Amino acid sequence: MARTRDIQKPAQIIDAAFSVFGEIGYEATLMKDIAERAGISSGTIYTYFDDKKDLFRATVQEGWNRFLAQMRALAESSEPAEVRLGRFIEIGFQSLKHSLPLLRGMLFESNQMKLLEGSLEQFCALVETLLAGRRERSGNPAGSPAHRRSLIRVTVVGILFSTALAEPSRVDEEIDSLKRMIALMLSGG
């Protein structure tokens, strides 16, 4: 007999998967671990997801969608550019710390690397939008659009890798250091 599909179940599974992938990593995670966390049977997961890779992909995509929606709302708000930029940095680093184990899975599991590309491009475009408002106000053109995009991408990827490579006991210190570096760059120092 075929299982009936519950429209809330995929979100419940993804929330549990985010926690489990984040705690023990992609390779060590078993579907039964996720099922236990979600309070369902392992078979129920397969009603909604083909396999662990499919669930990981959906978990990463949902995480990025939530993050990008939050960043997009901030980028499009009517607050002054400096306030938006400060909040963007603060929320971005909070999200990075929260999602760090999942990010490590995306960065270091070679077959998962493709999951980052499209979302990274969207994030860099949001950063560019925020910085464009700041440039207009300050009159600083900061090079060609292609040059700015490249600098943003290198900076964002550098932040992601630097944080992902930090020893767990040093993550807060690394994030604080990166935030100071970004603030220094934005102040022109």
N, CA and C atoms as a LAMMPS dump frame, in Angstrom:
ITEM: TIMESTEP
0
ITEM: NUMBER OF ATOMS
567
ITEM: BOX BOUNDS ff ff ff
-5.0000000000000000e+02 5.0000000000000000e+02
-5.0000000000000000e+02 5.0000000000000000e+02
-5.0000000000000000e+02 5.0000000000000000e+02
ITEM: ATOMS id mol type element x y z
1 1 1 N 0.843 -1.171 0
2 1 2 C 0 0 0
3 1 3 C 0.896 1.245 0
4 2 1 N 0.631 2.189 -0.873
5 2 2 C 1.439 3.402 -0.988
6 2 3 C 1.208 4.314 0.212
7 3 1 N 2.269 4.97 0.628
8 3 2 C 2.17 5.914 1.741
9 3 3 C 1.471 7.188 1.263
10 4 1 N 0.705 7.797 2.157
11 4 2 C 0.109 9.082 1.826
12 4 3 C 1.117 10.168 2.173
13 5 1 N 1.098 11.216 1.383
14 5 2 C 2.065 12.293 1.588
15 5 3 C 1.455 13.39 2.454
16 6 1 N 2.213 13.829 3.429
17 6 2 C 1.837 14.897 4.345
18 6 3 C 2.616 16.138 3.902
19 7 1 N 1.936 17.234 3.636
20 7 2 C 2.623 18.406 3.085
21 7 3 C 3.605 19.04 4.07
22 8 1 N 3.429 18.821 5.377
23 8 2 C 4.372 19.368 6.352
24 8 3 C 5.57 18.445 6.608
25 9 1 N 5.468 17.213 6.23
26 9 2 C 6.505 16.227 6.539
27 9 3 C 7.868 16.561 5.927
28 10 1 N 7.946 17.007 4.662
29 10 2 C 9.281 17.327 4.124
30 10 3 C 10.005 18.398 4.949
31 11 1 N 9.282 19.416 5.396
32 11 2 C 9.908 20.463 6.216
33 11 3 C 10.383 19.891 7.545
34 12 1 N 9.615 19.003 8.119
35 12 2 C 9.987 18.353 9.379
36 12 3 C 11.268 17.523 9.182
37 13 1 N 11.325 16.811 8.084
38 13 2 C 12.491 15.988 7.771
39 13 3 C 13.714 16.868 7.512
40 14 1 N 13.538 17.935 6.758
41 14 2 C 14.645 18.842 6.447
42 14 3 C 15.17 19.503 7.718
43 15 1 N 14.284 19.924 8.606
44 15 2 C 14.729 20.515 9.875
45 15 3 C 15.576 19.518 10.67
46 16 1 N 15.118 18.283 10.733
47 16 2 C 15.883 17.248 11.447
48 16 3 C 17.204 16.981 10.736
49 17 1 N 17.175 16.932 9.409
50 17 2 C 18.392 16.681 8.631
51 17 3 C 19.407 17.797 8.838
52 18 1 N 18.946 19.036 8.883
53 18 2 C 19.846 20.167 9.117
54 18 3 C 20.595 19.968 10.432
55 19 1 N 19.864 19.577 11.46
56 19 2 C 20.492 19.363 12.768
57 19 3 C 21.484 18.207 12.731
58 20 1 N 21.069 17.081 12.166
59 20 2 C 21.924 15.891 12.19
60 20 3 C 23.132 16.063 11.276
61 21 1 N 22.931 16.543 10.05
62 21 2 C 24.073 16.791 9.16
63 21 3 C 25.019 17.781 9.825
64 22 1 N 24.452 18.779 10.482
65 22 2 C 25.264 19.787 11.148
66 22 3 C 26.054 19.249 12.316
67 23 1 N 25.493 18.32 13.039
68 23 2 C 26.161 17.782 14.219
69 23 3 C 27.234 16.755 13.879
70 24 1 N 26.931 15.867 12.932
71 24 2 C 27.882 14.77 12.702
72 24 3 C 28.434 14.701 11.279
73 25 1 N 27.988 15.607 10.408
74 25 2 C 28.524 15.655 9.049
75 25 3 C 27.783 14.734 8.092
76 26 1 N 27.998 14.982 6.821
77 26 2 C 27.312 14.241 5.772
78 26 3 C 27.658 12.752 5.792
79 27 1 N 28.948 12.454 5.778
80 27 2 C 29.378 11.052 5.671
81 27 3 C 28.894 10.198 6.838
82 28 1 N 28.964 10.733 8.05
83 28 2 C 28.611 9.943 9.238
84 28 3 C 27.108 9.83 9.456
85 29 1 N 26.331 10.668 8.801
86 29 2 C 24.885 10.668 9.006
87 29 3 C 24.233 9.466 8.338
88 30 1 N 23.363 8.82 9.089
89 30 2 C 22.532 7.735 8.558
90 30 3 C 21.093 8.234 8.5
91 31 1 N 20.35 7.712 7.549
92 31 2 C 18.954 8.123 7.421
93 31 3 C 18.184 7.826 8.707
94 32 1 N 18.554 6.762 9.403
95 32 2 C 17.849 6.433 10.642
96 32 3 C 18.091 7.491 11.713
97 33 1 N 19.271 8.153 11.68
98 33 2 C 19.557 9.24 12.619
99 33 3 C 18.585 10.402 12.378
100 34 1 N 18.386 10.713 11.128
101 34 2 C 17.479 11.809 10.768
102 34 3 C 16.044 11.437 11.12
103 35 1 N 15.667 10.199 10.821
104 35 2 C 14.313 9.737 11.137
105 35 3 C 14.042 9.82 12.637
106 36 1 N 15.011 9.387 13.434
107 36 2 C 14.846 9.457 14.889
108 36 3 C 14.658 10.894 15.336
109 37 1 N 15.474 11.799 14.804
110 37 2 C 15.379 13.222 15.184
111 37 3 C 14.026 13.797 14.772
112 38 1 N 13.523 13.362 13.622
113 38 2 C 12.239 13.871 13.129
114 38 3 C 11.054 13.174 13.786
115 39 1 N 11.303 12.081 14.497
116 39 2 C 10.226 11.346 15.14
117 39 3 C 9.378 10.553 14.154
118 40 1 N 10.039 10.036 13.119
119 40 2 C 9.346 9.255 12.091
120 40 3 C 10.14 7.981 11.815
121 41 1 N 9.588 7.12 10.981
122 41 2 C 10.323 5.921 10.591
123 41 3 C 11.251 6.256 9.421
124 42 1 N 12.317 5.491 9.283
125 42 2 C 13.262 5.717 8.187
126 42 3 C 12.572 5.635 6.832
127 43 1 N 11.641 4.718 6.707
128 43 2 C 10.93 4.551 5.436
129 43 3 C 10.161 5.79 5.014
130 44 1 N 9.694 6.558 5.991
131 44 2 C 8.94 7.77 5.675
132 44 3 C 9.81 8.77 4.92
133 45 1 N 11.082 8.827 5.249
134 45 2 C 11.977 9.753 4.552
135 45 3 C 11.978 9.453 3.057
136 46 1 N 11.972 8.163 2.715
137 46 2 C 12.049 7.768 1.312
138 46 3 C 10.753 8.047 0.551
139 47 1 N 9.702 8.408 1.259
140 47 2 C 8.468 8.842 0.604
141 47 3 C 8.687 10.211 -0.04
142 48 1 N 9.603 10.993 0.538
143 48 2 C 9.81 12.365 0.096
144 48 3 C 11.162 12.615 -0.57
145 49 1 N 12.157 11.779 -0.25
146 49 2 C 13.509 11.975 -0.767
147 49 3 C 14.053 10.642 -1.271
148 50 1 N 14.745 10.671 -2.409
149 50 2 C 15.25 9.438 -3.025
150 50 3 C 16.315 8.741 -2.185
151 51 1 N 17.231 9.543 -1.614
152 51 2 C 18.354 8.984 -0.861
153 51 3 C 18.979 10.089 -0.014
154 52 1 N 20.064 9.789 0.653
155 52 2 C 20.722 10.752 1.536
156 52 3 C 21.209 11.966 0.749
157 53 1 N 21.761 11.741 -0.42
158 53 2 C 22.256 12.846 -1.246
159 53 3 C 21.112 13.789 -1.627
160 54 1 N 19.981 13.236 -1.992
161 54 2 C 18.808 14.04 -2.343
162 54 3 C 18.339 14.849 -1.131
163 55 1 N 18.327 14.241 0.041
164 55 2 C 17.927 14.938 1.262
165 55 3 C 18.947 16.02 1.617
166 56 1 N 20.227 15.721 1.482
167 56 2 C 21.26 16.724 1.76
168 56 3 C 21.093 17.917 0.827
169 57 1 N 20.886 17.634 -0.446
170 57 2 C 20.691 18.691 -1.441
171 57 3 C 19.482 19.556 -1.058
172 58 1 N 18.385 18.938 -0.681
173 58 2 C 17.179 19.678 -0.286
174 58 3 C 17.419 20.485 0.987
175 59 1 N 18.182 19.926 1.917
176 59 2 C 18.49 20.619 3.165
177 59 3 C 19.341 21.845 2.896
178 60 1 N 20.357 21.698 2.079
179 60 2 C 21.227 22.819 1.722
180 60 3 C 20.416 23.889 0.994
181 61 1 N 19.594 23.474 0.043
182 61 2 C 18.804 24.444 -0.728
183 61 3 C 17.836 25.2 0.174
184 62 1 N 17.19 24.505 1.085
185 62 2 C 16.258 25.163 2
186 62 3 C 17.008 26.143 2.91
187 63 1 N 18.162 25.742 3.404
188 63 2 C 18.962 26.639 4.233
189 63 3 C 19.356 27.901 3.484
190 64 1 N 19.817 27.726 2.238
191 64 2 C 20.179 28.889 1.432
192 64 3 C 18.959 29.744 1.117
193 65 1 N 17.832 29.123 0.805
194 65 2 C 16.626 29.896 0.489
195 65 3 C 16.214 30.769 1.671
196 66 1 N 16.242 30.222 2.869
197 66 2 C 15.887 30.998 4.063
198 66 3 C 16.863 32.147 4.264
199 67 1 N 18.152 31.835 4.156
200 67 2 C 19.188 32.85 4.352
201 67 3 C 19.07 33.953 3.31
202 68 1 N 18.938 33.589 2.035
203 68 2 C 18.852 34.588 0.97
204 68 3 C 17.595 35.443 1.091
205 69 1 N 16.484 34.862 1.519
206 69 2 C 15.256 35.642 1.716
207 69 3 C 15.472 36.693 2.802
208 70 1 N 16.122 36.293 3.871
209 70 2 C 16.414 37.226 4.962
210 70 3 C 17.351 38.338 4.479
211 71 1 N 18.382 37.973 3.742
212 71 2 C 19.337 38.962 3.241
213 71 3 C 18.696 39.869 2.19
214 72 1 N 17.843 39.296 1.34
215 72 2 C 17.161 40.084 0.31
216 72 3 C 16.259 41.133 0.948
217 73 1 N 15.504 40.745 1.98
218 73 2 C 14.63 41.686 2.674
219 73 3 C 15.446 42.821 3.28
220 74 1 N 16.58 42.495 3.836
221 74 2 C 17.448 43.505 4.421
222 74 3 C 18.023 44.417 3.335
223 75 1 N 18.488 43.834 2.234
224 75 2 C 19.07 44.617 1.137
225 75 3 C 18.036 45.563 0.526
226 76 1 N 16.778 45.171 0.519
227 76 2 C 15.72 45.972 -0.105
228 76 3 C 15.012 46.893 0.877
229 77 1 N 15.395 46.854 2.147
230 77 2 C 14.721 47.695 3.141
231 77 3 C 15.058 49.164 2.901
232 78 1 N 14.297 50.036 3.524
233 78 2 C 14.489 51.476 3.325
234 78 3 C 15.433 52.086 4.359
235 79 1 N 16.058 51.25 5.179
236 79 2 C 17.01 51.76 6.162
237 79 3 C 18.209 52.372 5.445
238 80 1 N 18.93 53.27 6.107
239 80 2 C 20.141 53.825 5.488
240 80 3 C 21.127 52.708 5.133
241 81 1 N 21.903 52.95 4.085
242 81 2 C 22.834 51.931 3.573
243 81 3 C 23.792 51.448 4.655
244 82 1 N 24.326 52.341 5.478
245 82 2 C 25.272 51.938 6.526
246 82 3 C 24.622 51.003 7.535
247 83 1 N 23.372 51.279 7.903
248 83 2 C 22.646 50.436 8.865
249 83 3 C 22.388 49.063 8.248
250 84 1 N 21.918 49.064 6.995
251 84 2 C 21.656 47.792 6.314
252 84 3 C 22.925 46.966 6.188
253 85 1 N 24.022 47.612 5.836
254 85 2 C 25.291 46.905 5.674
255 85 3 C 25.757 46.312 6.998
256 86 1 N 25.65 47.076 8.068
257 86 2 C 26.027 46.565 9.391
258 86 3 C 25.183 45.375 9.804
259 87 1 N 23.878 45.465 9.601
260 87 2 C 22.983 44.345 9.934
261 87 3 C 23.248 43.151 9.022
262 88 1 N 23.534 43.424 7.758
263 88 2 C 23.841 42.37 6.786
264 88 3 C 25.043 41.562 7.261
265 89 1 N 26.083 42.263 7.691
266 89 2 C 27.296 41.595 8.168
267 89 3 C 26.989 40.796 9.431
268 90 1 N 26.305 41.401 10.378
269 90 2 C 26.004 40.727 11.649
270 90 3 C 25.156 39.472 11.423
271 91 1 N 24.084 39.603 10.669
272 91 2 C 23.204 38.457 10.401
273 91 3 C 23.932 37.408 9.57
274 92 1 N 24.727 37.855 8.613
275 92 2 C 25.481 36.914 7.778
276 92 3 C 26.426 36.055 8.602
277 93 1 N 27.154 36.665 9.52
278 93 2 C 28.081 35.893 10.349
279 93 3 C 27.345 35.023 11.365
280 94 1 N 26.214 35.491 11.887
281 94 2 C 25.42 34.636 12.785
282 94 3 C 24.946 33.393 12.036
283 95 1 N 24.456 33.594 10.832
284 95 2 C 23.99 32.472 10.014
285 95 3 C 25.138 31.539 9.655
286 96 1 N 26.293 32.11 9.351
287 96 2 C 27.469 31.3 9.032
288 96 3 C 27.821 30.397 10.205
289 97 1 N 27.852 30.955 11.401
290 97 2 C 28.181 30.149 12.583
291 97 3 C 27.145 29.047 12.789
292 98 1 N 25.877 29.393 12.633
293 98 2 C 24.807 28.412 12.831
294 98 3 C 24.877 27.285 11.8
295 99 1 N 25.232 27.627 10.581
296 99 2 C 25.222 26.653 9.481
297 99 3 C 26.593 26.052 9.198
298 100 1 N 27.572 26.354 10.02
299 100 2 C 28.942 25.938 9.748
300 100 3 C 29.109 24.442 9.479
301 101 1 N 28.543 23.555 10.283
302 101 2 C 28.74 22.132 9.975
303 101 3 C 28.173 21.735 8.604
304 102 1 N 27.038 22.301 8.25
305 102 2 C 26.452 22 6.945
306 102 3 C 27.332 22.597 5.84
307 103 1 N 27.842 23.79 6.068
308 103 2 C 28.748 24.415 5.102
309 103 3 C 29.987 23.554 4.897
310 104 1 N 30.536 23.036 5.995
311 104 2 C 31.709 22.166 5.856
312 104 3 C 31.38 20.969 4.974
313 105 1 N 30.175 20.432 5.131
314 105 2 C 29.758 19.327 4.27
315 105 3 C 29.718 19.734 2.811
316 106 1 N 29.2 20.947 2.541
317 106 2 C 29.128 21.423 1.16
318 106 3 C 30.514 21.675 0.584
319 107 1 N 31.402 22.248 1.395
320 107 2 C 32.726 22.599 0.891
321 107 3 C 33.648 21.404 0.744
322 108 1 N 33.55 20.455 1.662
323 108 2 C 34.545 19.401 1.719
324 108 3 C 34.074 18.045 1.205
325 109 1 N 32.818 17.894 0.947
326 109 2 C 32.342 16.661 0.32
327 109 3 C 32.327 16.933 -1.181
328 110 1 N 33.301 16.426 -1.883
329 110 2 C 33.499 16.803 -3.284
330 110 3 C 32.25 16.629 -4.137
331 111 1 N 31.462 15.62 -3.871
332 111 2 C 30.273 15.423 -4.695
333 111 3 C 29.157 16.394 -4.333
334 112 1 N 29.339 17.197 -3.291
335 112 2 C 28.318 18.155 -2.892
336 112 3 C 28.667 19.582 -3.312
337 113 1 N 29.855 19.799 -3.841
338 113 2 C 30.326 21.159 -4.145
339 113 3 C 29.37 21.945 -5.036
340 114 1 N 28.704 21.295 -5.952
341 114 2 C 27.827 21.999 -6.876
342 114 3 C 26.655 22.67 -6.17
343 115 1 N 26.399 22.29 -4.931
344 115 2 C 25.272 22.853 -4.197
345 115 3 C 25.48 24.315 -3.831
346 116 1 N 26.69 24.758 -3.789
347 116 2 C 27.002 26.096 -3.322
348 116 3 C 26.947 27.152 -4.419
349 117 1 N 27.241 26.802 -5.628
350 117 2 C 27.483 27.757 -6.706
351 117 3 C 26.345 28.755 -6.946
352 118 1 N 25.145 28.285 -7.228
353 118 2 C 24.045 29.196 -7.549
354 118 3 C 23.694 30.112 -6.386
355 119 1 N 23.649 29.568 -5.191
356 119 2 C 23.318 30.38 -4.019
357 119 3 C 24.417 31.388 -3.735
358 120 1 N 25.648 31.005 -3.956
359 120 2 C 26.761 31.914 -3.747
360 120 3 C 26.655 33.106 -4.702
361 121 1 N 26.29 32.85 -5.935
362 121 2 C 26.125 33.934 -6.908
363 121 3 C 25.019 34.891 -6.465
364 122 1 N 23.911 34.341 -5.969
365 122 2 C 22.811 35.185 -5.491
366 122 3 C 23.257 36.036 -4.305
367 123 1 N 23.995 35.427 -3.381
368 123 2 C 24.479 36.152 -2.211
369 123 3 C 25.425 37.271 -2.629
370 124 1 N 26.353 36.98 -3.523
371 124 2 C 27.303 38.003 -3.993
372 124 3 C 26.559 39.154 -4.67
373 125 1 N 25.505 38.849 -5.408
374 125 2 C 24.706 39.905 -6.037
375 125 3 C 24.037 40.788 -4.98
376 126 1 N 23.585 40.19 -3.891
377 126 2 C 22.996 40.983 -2.804
378 126 3 C 24.047 41.878 -2.15
379 127 1 N 25.235 41.348 -1.93
380 127 2 C 26.319 42.158 -1.365
381 127 3 C 26.62 43.323 -2.303
382 128 1 N 26.678 43.042 -3.59
383 128 2 C 26.962 44.091 -4.57
384 128 3 C 25.88 45.168 -4.533
385 129 1 N 24.622 44.771 -4.39
386 129 2 C 23.522 45.732 -4.29
387 129 3 C 23.689 46.623 -3.067
388 130 1 N 24.021 46.01 -1.948
389 130 2 C 24.22 46.793 -0.724
390 130 3 C 25.38 47.77 -0.883
391 131 1 N 26.465 47.308 -1.454
392 131 2 C 27.632 48.163 -1.612
393 131 3 C 27.397 49.257 -2.65
394 132 1 N 26.548 48.999 -3.629
395 132 2 C 26.251 50.014 -4.646
396 132 3 C 25.602 51.228 -3.997
397 133 1 N 24.681 51.02 -3.067
398 133 2 C 24.054 52.134 -2.361
399 133 3 C 25.067 52.931 -1.573
400 134 1 N 26.007 52.264 -0.999
401 134 2 C 27.065 52.911 -0.22
402 134 3 C 27.992 53.704 -1.14
403 135 1 N 28.329 53.148 -2.306
404 135 2 C 29.21 53.822 -3.258
405 135 3 C 28.55 55.09 -3.793
406 136 1 N 27.232 54.999 -4.084
407 136 2 C 26.524 56.165 -4.619
408 136 3 C 26.579 57.314 -3.623
409 137 1 N 26.415 57.008 -2.366
410 137 2 C 26.404 58.026 -1.319
411 137 3 C 27.792 58.629 -1.127
412 138 1 N 28.815 57.771 -1.186
413 138 2 C 30.169 58.247 -0.928
414 138 3 C 30.868 58.767 -2.182
415 139 1 N 30.303 58.492 -3.359
416 139 2 C 30.928 58.911 -4.606
417 139 3 C 32.133 58.075 -4.993
418 140 1 N 32.31 56.904 -4.365
419 140 2 C 33.459 56.035 -4.644
420 140 3 C 33.051 54.972 -5.665
421 141 1 N 33.562 55.047 -6.895
422 141 2 C 33.149 54.075 -7.91
423 141 3 C 33.736 52.688 -7.701
424 142 1 N 34.862 52.545 -7.012
425 142 2 C 35.486 51.251 -6.675
426 142 3 C 35.699 50.331 -7.869
427 143 1 N 36.127 50.884 -9.009
428 143 2 C 36.469 50.035 -10.141
429 143 3 C 35.282 49.637 -10.991
430 144 1 N 35.551 48.806 -11.98
431 144 2 C 34.511 48.358 -12.901
432 144 3 C 33.575 47.37 -12.213
433 145 1 N 32.364 47.2 -12.742
434 145 2 C 31.434 46.218 -12.154
435 145 3 C 32.033 44.806 -12.117
436 146 1 N 32.752 44.416 -13.154
437 146 2 C 33.356 43.071 -13.171
438 146 3 C 34.411 42.949 -12.068
439 147 1 N 35.186 43.989 -11.86
440 147 2 C 36.202 44.004 -10.817
441 147 3 C 35.542 43.905 -9.442
442 148 1 N 34.492 44.68 -9.221
443 148 2 C 33.769 44.63 -7.94
444 148 3 C 33.199 43.235 -7.685
445 149 1 N 32.579 42.651 -8.712
446 149 2 C 32.018 41.296 -8.563
447 149 3 C 33.098 40.296 -8.184
448 150 1 N 34.242 40.396 -8.821
449 150 2 C 35.343 39.476 -8.511
450 150 3 C 35.828 39.654 -7.08
451 151 1 N 35.979 40.896 -6.644
452 151 2 C 36.426 41.154 -5.272
453 151 3 C 35.412 40.637 -4.251
454 152 1 N 34.138 40.838 -4.54
455 152 2 C 33.094 40.352 -3.63
456 152 3 C 33.14 38.832 -3.554
457 153 1 N 33.229 38.193 -4.701
458 153 2 C 33.246 36.724 -4.723
459 153 3 C 34.464 36.168 -3.975
460 154 1 N 35.632 36.739 -4.224
461 154 2 C 36.836 36.275 -3.543
462 154 3 C 36.7 36.483 -2.035
463 155 1 N 36.169 37.61 -1.629
464 155 2 C 35.997 37.892 -0.201
465 155 3 C 35.016 36.92 0.432
466 156 1 N 33.866 36.711 -0.194
467 156 2 C 32.845 35.811 0.366
468 156 3 C 33.379 34.386 0.442
469 157 1 N 33.975 33.897 -0.619
470 157 2 C 34.518 32.533 -0.612
471 157 3 C 35.628 32.411 0.427
472 158 1 N 36.464 33.431 0.53
473 158 2 C 37.52 33.419 1.536
474 158 3 C 36.961 33.34 2.944
475 159 1 N 35.901 34.093 3.215
476 159 2 C 35.262 34.055 4.527
477 159 3 C 34.695 32.664 4.802
478 160 1 N 34.007 32.093 3.814
479 160 2 C 33.416 30.766 3.997
480 160 3 C 34.493 29.723 4.296
481 161 1 N 35.539 29.701 3.484
482 161 2 C 36.598 28.712 3.697
483 161 3 C 37.349 28.95 4.999
484 162 1 N 37.656 30.197 5.287
485 162 2 C 38.39 30.511 6.506
486 162 3 C 37.613 30.053 7.739
487 163 1 N 36.327 30.286 7.743
488 163 2 C 35.502 29.87 8.876
489 163 3 C 35.371 28.353 8.917
490 164 1 N 35.17 27.748 7.762
491 164 2 C 35.012 26.293 7.718
492 164 3 C 36.285 25.571 8.155
493 165 1 N 37.442 26.153 7.889
494 165 2 C 38.711 25.526 8.243
495 165 3 C 39.125 25.762 9.692
496 166 1 N 38.476 26.697 10.365
497 166 2 C 38.853 27.014 11.745
498 166 3 C 38.576 25.826 12.659
499 167 1 N 39.465 25.621 13.603
500 167 2 C 39.238 24.595 14.631
501 167 3 C 37.96 24.944 15.373
502 168 1 N 37.159 23.96 15.737
503 168 2 C 35.898 24.259 16.43
504 168 3 C 36.059 25.184 17.642
505 169 1 N 37.142 25.047 18.367
506 169 2 C 37.355 25.889 19.545
507 169 3 C 37.709 27.332 19.171
508 170 1 N 38.026 27.578 17.891
509 170 2 C 38.438 28.909 17.439
510 170 3 C 37.429 29.574 16.511
511 171 1 N 36.259 28.972 16.315
512 171 2 C 35.287 29.521 15.364
513 171 3 C 34.873 30.934 15.761
514 172 1 N 34.535 31.168 17.021
515 172 2 C 34.116 32.509 17.448
516 172 3 C 35.238 33.524 17.223
517 173 1 N 36.457 33.152 17.562
518 173 2 C 37.604 34.029 17.366
519 173 3 C 37.805 34.339 15.877
520 174 1 N 37.668 33.325 15.029
521 174 2 C 37.833 33.513 13.585
522 174 3 C 36.743 34.434 13.035
523 175 1 N 35.506 34.228 13.46
524 175 2 C 34.4 35.068 12.999
525 175 3 C 34.624 36.517 13.445
526 176 1 N 35.018 36.723 14.697
527 176 2 C 35.286 38.081 15.175
528 176 3 C 36.395 38.741 14.358
529 177 1 N 37.438 37.994 14.061
530 177 2 C 38.545 38.518 13.266
531 177 3 C 38.078 38.889 11.854
532 178 1 N 37.272 38.036 11.245
533 178 2 C 36.762 38.316 9.904
534 178 3 C 35.833 39.527 9.9
535 179 1 N 35.013 39.651 10.919
536 179 2 C 34.126 40.815 11.014
537 179 3 C 34.936 42.105 11.129
538 180 1 N 36.004 42.084 11.929
539 180 2 C 36.866 43.264 12.05
540 180 3 C 37.517 43.589 10.7
541 181 1 N 37.95 42.557 9.981
542 181 2 C 38.571 42.749 8.678
543 181 3 C 37.586 43.396 7.693
544 182 1 N 36.351 42.919 7.686
545 182 2 C 35.33 43.483 6.796
546 182 3 C 35.05 44.937 7.176
547 183 1 N 34.91 45.2 8.474
548 183 2 C 34.656 46.575 8.928
549 183 3 C 35.813 47.492 8.511
550 184 1 N 37.031 47.015 8.618
551 184 2 C 38.196 47.783 8.235
552 184 3 C 38.189 48.059 6.718
553 185 1 N 37.875 47.037 5.939
554 185 2 C 37.799 47.201 4.489
555 185 3 C 36.741 48.233 4.122
556 186 1 N 35.581 48.161 4.782
557 186 2 C 34.487 49.072 4.455
558 186 3 C 34.772 50.501 4.9
559 187 1 N 35.599 50.654 5.912
560 187 2 C 35.924 52.01 6.384
561 187 3 C 37.034 52.642 5.544
562 188 1 N 37.606 51.84 4.648
563 188 2 C 38.668 52.353 3.774
564 188 3 C 40.052 52.26 4.392
565 189 1 N 40.134 51.557 5.546
566 189 2 C 41.433 51.468 6.237
567 189 3 C 42.156 50.277 5.914
